[in-house]
């Protein structure tokens, strides 16, 4: 049964940088991460109907926006694990994050049925084109069927790798990267040295990129 979700537009919140030595390749994220729901997002755990194809603006939006902020407390005895993974891209080639070690990584979780996900993708395409030569690498993690992801990738002319993640594995993986709610889009920004610098639930805005990503390039 395919994933489906509800989408909404929420009031703007303050997003925070992840502080402390969060080393990507040590498999542990030991300190607190502070995040606030951003301007738009999808509840990946909802049982609402999803469109067959990922077209912008097709997902349902409840009338009441989500405005609550979430603080992820420090875990002392059970630290967040940075779980190594190998996922296939749309051509079937296996990849791991080590393939892009030394670059500034924006790892973005999205789905074809998630309207806010697709609203931000054209901006990501622009960022990759504009800043790829300066060390930026955007990686799309598609939580959906390969066929649907490929359709969206062609339609939006995505110019960065799209890796396919089985929906059943998405929430556990995102939880280990600081997203216990399962909200997408969800973006993790990793510096060249493997440190997680910023996590963002919901649709990213230009000011978020300018504030938290550009200084790393």
C-alpha positions as CSV (number, residue, x, y, z in Angstrom):
1,X,0.0,0.0,0.0
2,X,1.6,3.3,-1.0
3,X,2.3,6.0,1.4
4,X,-0.1,8.9,1.5
5,X,-0.2,12.1,3.4
6,X,-1.8,15.4,4.4
7,X,-0.2,18.7,3.5
8,X,-0.7,22.1,5.0
9,X,0.8,25.5,5.1
10,X,2.0,26.5,8.6
11,X,3.0,29.8,10.1
12,X,6.6,30.7,9.8
13,X,8.8,29.6,12.7
14,X,12.5,30.0,13.7
15,X,14.8,27.2,12.6
16,X,17.9,26.4,14.5
17,X,21.3,25.2,13.7
18,X,22.4,21.8,15.1
19,X,25.1,22.6,17.6
20,X,28.1,20.5,18.6
21,X,30.4,17.9,16.9
22,X,27.8,15.8,15.0
23,X,30.1,13.8,12.8
24,X,28.3,12.1,10.0
25,X,30.7,9.2,9.6
26,X,30.9,8.3,13.4
27,X,27.3,7.1,13.4
28,X,26.3,9.1,16.5
29,X,24.5,12.4,16.9
30,X,25.0,13.0,20.6
31,X,23.7,16.5,21.3
32,X,20.4,18.4,21.1
33,X,18.9,19.5,17.8
34,X,16.4,22.3,17.9
35,X,13.9,22.6,15.1
36,X,10.6,24.3,14.4
37,X,8.1,23.3,11.8
38,X,8.7,25.4,8.7
39,X,6.3,27.0,6.3
40,X,4.8,23.9,4.8
41,X,5.0,20.1,5.2
42,X,3.3,16.8,4.7
43,X,2.3,14.2,7.4
44,X,3.8,11.1,5.9
45,X,1.9,9.0,8.4
46,X,-1.6,10.1,7.4
47,X,-4.0,7.7,5.8
48,X,-5.4,10.4,3.5
49,X,-5.7,9.7,-0.2
50,X,-2.7,10.4,-2.4
51,X,-2.7,11.4,-6.0
52,X,-1.4,8.8,-8.5
53,X,1.2,11.2,-9.9
54,X,3.2,13.9,-8.1
55,X,1.7,17.1,-9.4
56,X,2.2,20.4,-7.5
57,X,-0.8,21.6,-5.6
58,X,-2.7,18.3,-5.7
59,X,-2.4,17.2,-2.0
60,X,-5.1,18.0,0.4
61,X,-4.6,20.7,3.1
62,X,-6.5,20.7,6.3
63,X,-7.9,24.1,7.4
64,X,-6.1,24.2,10.7
65,X,-2.3,24.8,10.2
66,X,0.3,23.2,12.3
67,X,2.2,25.8,14.3
68,X,3.7,23.9,17.2
69,X,7.4,23.8,17.6
70,X,9.3,20.7,18.6
71,X,12.4,20.5,20.7
72,X,14.4,17.3,20.4
73,X,16.0,16.7,23.8
74,X,19.6,15.5,24.3
75,X,19.8,11.8,24.5
76,X,22.5,10.7,26.9
77,X,22.0,6.9,27.1
78,X,20.5,6.3,23.7
79,X,22.2,8.8,21.3
80,X,20.9,9.4,17.8
81,X,22.6,7.1,15.4
82,X,23.7,8.2,12.0
83,X,22.8,5.0,10.2
84,X,25.0,4.3,7.2
85,X,22.9,3.3,4.2
86,X,23.1,2.3,0.6
87,X,20.3,3.2,-1.7
88,X,19.7,2.8,-5.4
89,X,19.2,5.8,-7.7
90,X,16.7,5.9,-10.5
91,X,19.1,4.1,-12.8
92,X,19.7,1.3,-10.3
93,X,23.1,2.3,-9.1
94,X,23.9,2.0,-5.4
95,X,25.1,5.0,-3.5
96,X,26.1,5.9,0.1
97,X,26.8,9.3,1.6
98,X,30.5,8.5,1.5
99,X,30.2,9.0,-2.3
100,X,30.0,12.7,-1.7
101,X,32.3,13.1,1.3
102,X,34.1,16.4,1.3
103,X,31.1,18.3,-0.2
104,X,28.4,20.3,1.4
105,X,25.4,18.0,1.3
106,X,21.7,18.9,1.4
107,X,19.9,15.6,1.8
108,X,16.2,16.2,1.1
109,X,13.4,13.6,1.8
110,X,10.4,14.0,-0.5
111,X,7.6,12.1,-2.2
112,X,5.6,12.5,-5.5
113,X,2.3,13.1,-3.7
114,X,3.7,15.8,-1.4
115,X,2.9,19.3,-2.8
116,X,5.3,21.3,-0.6
117,X,8.1,18.9,-1.6
118,X,7.6,19.8,-5.3
119,X,7.2,23.5,-4.6
120,X,10.8,23.6,-3.3
121,X,12.4,21.3,-5.8
122,X,12.8,23.9,-8.6
123,X,14.7,26.0,-6.1
124,X,16.9,23.1,-5.3
125,X,17.5,22.6,-9.0
126,X,18.6,26.2,-9.2
127,X,20.9,25.8,-6.1
128,X,22.6,22.7,-7.6
129,X,23.2,24.5,-10.9
130,X,24.4,27.7,-9.3
131,X,26.5,26.3,-6.4
132,X,27.5,22.8,-7.5
133,X,30.8,24.1,-8.7
134,X,31.4,25.5,-5.3
135,X,31.0,22.2,-3.6
136,X,27.2,21.9,-3.0
137,X,25.6,18.5,-3.5
138,X,21.9,18.0,-3.2
139,X,20.7,14.5,-2.8
140,X,17.0,13.7,-3.1
141,X,15.7,10.8,-1.0
142,X,12.5,9.7,-2.7
143,X,10.0,8.0,-0.3
144,X,7.8,6.6,-3.0
145,X,7.6,4.2,-6.0
146,X,10.5,4.4,-8.4
147,X,8.2,5.0,-11.3
148,X,6.5,8.0,-9.7
149,X,9.8,9.5,-8.6
150,X,11.1,9.2,-12.1
151,X,8.1,11.0,-13.5
152,X,8.6,13.9,-11.2
153,X,12.3,14.0,-11.8
154,X,11.6,14.3,-15.6
155,X,8.8,16.8,-15.2
156,X,10.8,19.1,-12.9
157,X,14.2,18.4,-14.6
158,X,15.9,17.4,-11.4
159,X,19.7,17.8,-11.9
160,X,20.9,16.0,-8.8
161,X,20.8,12.3,-7.7
162,X,17.4,10.9,-6.6
163,X,17.7,7.8,-4.4
164,X,14.8,5.5,-3.8
165,X,13.8,4.7,-0.2
166,X,11.2,2.1,0.6
167,X,8.3,3.9,2.4
168,X,8.4,1.3,5.3
169,X,12.0,2.3,6.0
170,X,11.5,6.0,5.8
171,X,10.2,6.9,9.2
172,X,12.8,4.9,11.1
173,X,15.6,6.4,9.1
174,X,14.4,10.0,9.4
175,X,13.9,9.5,13.1
176,X,17.6,8.6,13.4
177,X,18.4,11.9,11.6
178,X,16.4,14.0,14.0
179,X,12.8,13.8,12.5
180,X,10.6,11.8,14.9
181,X,7.4,13.1,13.3
182,X,7.8,11.8,9.8
183,X,7.0,15.2,8.2
184,X,8.3,15.8,4.7
185,X,9.9,17.6,3.0
186,X,12.8,17.1,5.4
187,X,16.3,18.4,4.8
188,X,19.5,17.7,6.5
189,X,22.5,20.0,5.8
190,X,26.0,18.4,6.3
191,X,29.2,20.4,6.1
192,X,32.3,19.3,4.3
193,X,33.8,17.7,7.4
194,X,30.8,15.5,8.0
195,X,29.2,17.6,10.7
196,X,25.4,18.1,10.6
197,X,24.9,21.8,10.6
198,X,21.1,22.2,10.2
199,X,17.9,20.2,10.0
200,X,14.7,21.5,8.6
201,X,11.2,20.0,8.6
202,X,8.9,21.4,6.0
203,X,9.4,23.5,2.9
204,X,12.8,25.4,2.8
205,X,12.8,29.1,1.9
206,X,15.5,31.2,0.2
207,X,16.4,32.8,3.5
208,X,17.1,29.4,5.0
209,X,19.5,28.5,2.2
210,X,21.2,31.9,2.4
211,X,21.6,31.7,6.2
212,X,22.6,28.1,6.8
213,X,24.0,26.7,3.5
214,X,25.8,29.4,1.6
215,X,28.2,30.2,4.4
216,X,29.4,26.5,4.2
217,X,30.4,26.8,0.6
